[in-house]
Each structure stands twice: as C-alpha cells, then as structure tokens.
Amino acid sequence: GAARRPERSVEDALAAMAQRGARSAPEPPTAGNAAATAEPQPTARTPAAGSPGTSGACVDCSSGRAQPKFREAFGLSVCYDCQRAGRGEGGRYQVLSKSRAKDEYLLSDRQLDGERGGLRSMRLPNPNDARYGDMRLYLRRQVEELALATWGSSEALLLEKERRSDERLRRAEAKRKLKSGTPEEQMMARCNGRAAPKQQRRKAQAGKAGEAAARPPVRQLAAERHEHVFSPDEEYDEAADLWTKRCACGFTVQYERI
C-alpha cells in the first residue's frame, strides 16, 4: 500500500505558516542603485498607551515586521524571528491547543470562544489530517492570565483539578457498582453513596432473586424498545464543563464539547 504520511506537530504547522508570512531578505544594494533602493532604517518606538504590542513594528526588537496573522489572532505585533525564538515550552510566545488549555487550565468552551467574548485564537489546518476541522491555538500567557482571573490563584487551580479528578473516580466507581455490584452496592450507588434504608435493601435483594423469573421475553423487550429523542435545549454545567441533553423519558447524557 501507499506509505503512511508522518504526523506533523503543532510547532511544525505554526512554523510553516509563519515562514510563509515572513519577510524575505532584501537584495544587497550596489554602488549604482544604492541611492534608489535605500530605505529609512526603522527606529524603536513605544506602542500606544493601553495597547502594547499592537503597532506595525515588532514589540520585542522594534525593527522586524510584525506577522499579520499573529497580530490578528492575539493582538500582538511580533516578527517571525522573535516569535520563533520564544515559541518553545514555557516561552513568551508558546501556543497551546484548545484541548490542552481546557485540561491544564480548566477553562470552559465559552471562555475559549472569541465570538462569545472569550480568548481569541489562531486557526490553522489540522497538521495530521486536513479532513478534520481547523486547529485552534491560544497564546499560553493569555491562557494563564484568564485561568488566574477565573480561579484566583495557581493553588486554587490545583485544588480544583484534584477535586475534579476525585469526582471522575467516584463516578466511575458508582457506574461499576450499578453494573456489577452487589444489591446493597447498587442501592448505595443509586443513593449517591448514602446507605439505603433496610426496607429498600431487602426489596433489592428480593428483586435480585426473582429477576430471572420476572424478566419479559426477548420479543416483548424488542417491541418495547425506546429510541431516545433529545430536546434541543441542553444544560451547561460551567463548574464541571459538561453539557447535558435529555430525552422525554427521563434519560440523560452528559458530554464534553471539543
């Protein structure tokens, strides 16, 4: 078969985009055309108050030409060379994918949606498969600033990460007990970990014993099979960053938008 194309990293895709927009080096002037081709040398200038880094010159070296796409996405005027020098891990111009911004900094979809007042992003074609949607990249320092404003401190962010991790483990354990636990464990899982009354525990044990005899025939189950139709009005839990959709029968599904 055809050879598999190697995967490209986010950094490779960003570098290719930036390189295409970088200014090519000018031809060295000769004695005959020096006067005609001479250009005034740019001087260092301070960006306007209230909008640092939004002018046409690079905010770092004050001489390079700013990349239009980088300025449009993040509001900063940075030339290709300075952006390349600071795009590494922990660098001044490092960019993060949307999934990493959500996982590491616990930001919601709304906070990462520029059209709804959230952080602006740079869109690039997916480096692994062009059939997928565009990849969104966010400036790390802007993500960190929003995370600190949201959680108050890095310690609070860490505590929230631990709480969500414990909650995921608790839900996984509850699902396991509902599926294959003892009758008492299933009853406690339905009661969110609280011990069920004795009467309910006895009823659960009796129901388990007579479950096989009371089970309807397979044909009857097929006839009574219900196809869920979810309401378009979905609920969003900002604390857990989860969406919930409901069927009229009461069945609910929680999911995370990407």
Disulfide bonds with the S-S distance in Angstrom:
none
